[in-house]
Structure formats: C-alpha cells, structure tokens
C-alpha cells in the first residue's frame, strides 16, 4: 500500500473517530492503531487460490472489530461513514496486492464489555468457506436455480455508496449525470459505466484530465471488485455483490457476558 493512500485514510479516520474518543475519554484509539490491527488480521487470513478458478490469493472479506460497548454505540450513531471508509481500506489492500475478494467486505462492530476503552481486537475471516474440495464439487454439480446477477456499487470519496442499477450510468460534474462529482477537475460528462454481457465496463468520454483505474489511464476497462478509480480529485472504489446481499448495514452484536 502506498504511503499516500495510508496517510489519506488515516487523516479521514482521525476526523471521524479520534475526535469521538477525545470527547468521551481522555485516552483514545488512534486511526493508525485501528488500521494496523485491520491490516494484520487481513494478512493473517489470506488463503490459497481456488483451483481452476483464479490464480490470485484470496483475501479475507469478513472483519469483526471488538471495542468497548460505549465506543461501538457512539460510532454507530455518530459516524455513519466509518464502515464505508474501512471497506475502502480493505478493498484497496486487496487491489494493491492483486488479491481476490470473493464478496464485498463485511465489517462487524462487536461490543465487548471485557475490553478497556483504548483496546481494539480485530478478527478476519471469509464469508464463504474456502475449500479446494468444495470448489471442485461446485464445478461438476448442475445448479438447480440460475445464479443471481451481480450488482455493482461505487464507494465515492469514502462518503457515499451508489448502486449501479441501470444499463448505463453517467458520471461527471454536470447535474444531469447519474453520479454527480462536484469537482472542477472533473469534466461535465466525464465517463460512463455500462452493463454489458453481465459485467460492468467503464468508458472515458474523452475527458480533459482522463480516467484512471489502479493508477493507469484508461479509455475502456472492465471493472473488477476492488478497482480504484480516479476522475480528477474524485476517488471511487468499485465493489459488487449479489442481489440478495444486504450491503451497507453494520452488524451489531449484543455485548458478551462472562
């Protein structure tokens, strides 16, 4: 991961959470500490590629963050962008290392009364069991129902998530776009996302400053989960899930009792 990306994420997290901790407690959990715990859990739960499907290492996509109940309650009610920002961090971790995410990262905040206010524990895992034997069986069994189509989403500047629910999604500075980017460095009609043959493809509309995916300027690019898209100063992360997925909800577990 680049130092620039880490510094940007830390700065945004500081605005979200560090003020929260100083308002409630004299001691605080720093943004750097939280990201470090997530990154270590991410690295500890990498899995081997699934035989016959993709040669990329499979990254964990389920993260449980254990915090004191008062902190979880405050973050849940006061910091609605926290989950989107952490989702972006995990997606970019996978993208930068060319790892494969099987699902949109699911982040769970778990209140744990056994933890002190400055403690944080992060556990990582996989929403789908990774098994070479299971993968082999899935390739020979005939499905009883057709697979659910994928649903694409854009996380924009770690502040909002937009569903790509049309065959063509227009992106640009003008207010008549489906995704409006209030950025003077973005062209009025900067780019399009088109749904073609069951996949989303990003097209640059000969914009003045160009469209970049994972640091490379593109004219046409078939989007993959975790792709980092730059248009001017606007930053987007492409993610996808199935139509039955409940994205954007923060799972809250009840406090554990000894």
N, C-alpha and C positions, 0 to 999 in steps of 0.2 A: 504494500500500500504506500502511496506517495505521501511525503510529509505534508504537502499542500492539502490533500484530502483529509488527513488526520487532524490538521490544525483547524480546518473549516468545521468538521464535525464537532470537535472539542469546543470551539467557540459557540456554536449553536446550542450544544448541550449545556454549556455554562449559563447561557441566558435562560434556559428552561429550568434546570434543576438546582444549580448552585445557589441561586437566589432563594429558592424554596427552602433549602437546608439552613441558610443563614437567617431566614425569617423565623424558623421554628426552633432551631437548635444552634448552639454556639459552635458545635462541631458539625462537619459536613462530609459528604461523599463527593469527591471531585469527579468531573466529567472524564478526566484521564483514567482514574481508577475504574470507573464503570466500563469504559471501552476496553481497558486492559483485561478485565475479567471476561468480557464477552469474547474477545479475540482468543484468549487462552482456551476457553471452552470450545470455541469454533475449531481450533487446531487439534484439540484432543479427540474430537468426534468425527474426523474425516474418514470416509470409507472408500474401499477399493472400487474401481469402475465396475458397472454391471456388465457381465459378459454378453457380447453380441449386440449391445445397445449403443454404448458411447465409451470412448477411451478416457474420458475425463474423470478425475477423482470426484466422488460425491460429497458435497458439503452438507453439514447439519442444517436443518431448517426449522427446528423447534428449540426454543430457548426459554427456560424458566429462570426468572430473576427473583431471588429471595431477598426481601427487605423487611424492615420493621413495619408493622401494620399502619402506624401513623403516617409513615412516608408513602406507603402504597396508596392510602386513602387520599392524601393530598395531591400526589402526582396524577392520580386517576381523575380527580375533579378539576384540577387547575392547569394541567399541562397536556392538552389533547394531542399535541404534535409529537410527543415523546416517542410513541410507538412507530410512527412514520419515519422519524429520524433514525431510530435504531434499525428499522427494516432496511433503510437505505444503506446504513453502515454494513450490515451483514451481506446485502446484495452486492455491494461494491467489493467487499472482501473476496467473495466468490469470483466476481468478474476479473479482478486484478490478478488472481492466481490461476485463472482459467479452470476453476472448479465448476461442477454441475450442481445446480439447485433443482431438486425434483418438485418442490412446492414453494409457494410464496412463504417466506419465513413467518412463523407463528411465534409471537412473543407473549409470554405469560408473566404477569406480576403476581407473585405469591407472598401474601403477608405471613411473616413468621415471627411470632412473639418471642422466640428464643434468641433473636438477633438484637444486638445493640443498634442504636440509631446510625452509627457510622459503618456498620457491617453490610456487605453485599456478597451474595453467593450466586453464581451463575452456573446452571446445568444445561448442557446441549444434548440434542439427540435428533432423531429422524421421525417425521410424521408417518412415513411409510417404512416398514421393515425392509432393510437392505439385505437381500439373500440371493446368492447365485442360484440356489436350488429353486427358489420362488420365481426368479426371473426366467429360468428355463421352462418351468411349468406354464407360465403365462404365455410363452411364445407358441405352445402347441395346443392349448385349450381354445375352443371356439367360444367367443363371448355370447352370452345369452341376450344381452342388450347392447345397443350401439354405444360406443364411448361418448362421454359428454364432451361437447366442444370446449376449447379453451377460451377463456375470457381475458383479454389484455387490459392492463391498467398502467397509468403513468403516475409516479410519485413526483410531484413538481416542487422543486426547491425545498424538499422535506417539509412542506407545509400543507399540501393537499393531495388527494388521490383522485384521479379522473378515470372513469370507466370508459373503455373504447367500445361503445355499444352500437356503432354504426359501421357501414361498409367503408365509408370514407370519413376521416376525422381531419379537419383543417386546423393548422396551428400557426399562430402569428400574432403580431401586435394589434392588428385591426380588431374591432369589437365584433365583427361578423364571423370570426373564427369560432370553431367549437372549443378550442383551448386558446384562451387569450393570455398572452405573455406581455405584461406591462413593462417592457424593456426597450429603450431606444435603440439598442444594438440588434434587436430582432426585426426582421423585415415584416411588412404589413401582412403578407401572405407567405410565410417562411417555408412551411413544409406540410406534407400530408402523410397520414398513416392510412393505408388501405388494407382491407381484409381480402386476401386472395388465396384461394385453394386451402382454406382453413388456417392460414398463417398471416400474421401482420407484417407488412413491409413499409418501411419509412422511405419517403421520397423528399429530396430537397427541391424547392421550387426556384432554383437559380437565385437563391437568396444572396444578399450583398456580402454577409460575413460567413456564410457557409453553415453547414450542419455537420457535427462531429459525433461519431459513435466510438466510445472507448479510445478517444484521442486521435482517431483517423477521420479525415474529411470524406464525406460520402455523397453520392448522388442517389443511390438506391441501396437499401440494406434490409435484409430480412431480420426482423427483431428476434432476439433470444433473451430469455429471462436473465435479469441482471445487467443488461446493456445500459451503459451510462451515456446519455445524450446531452450534448451541449448545443444550444442555439443562442448566440450572443452570450450574455451573462446568465441566462436561464439554464438550470441543470435539472435533468429528468432521469429517473430510473424506470426502465420498463420491467414489469413483472406480469405474471399470468397465473391463473388458477382455473379450476373447473367451475361450471355454473352452479354446482351445489356447495361450493366453498363459501364459508362465512368470513369474508375478508374485512379487515378494518375494525374488528371487535377485539377489545382487550380482555383476555380471560382473567378473572379474579378468583382465586381460590380462597375459601374461608380460612381464618387463622388456624394453625395447627395447635393442638393441645398436648402437653406432655402426658 
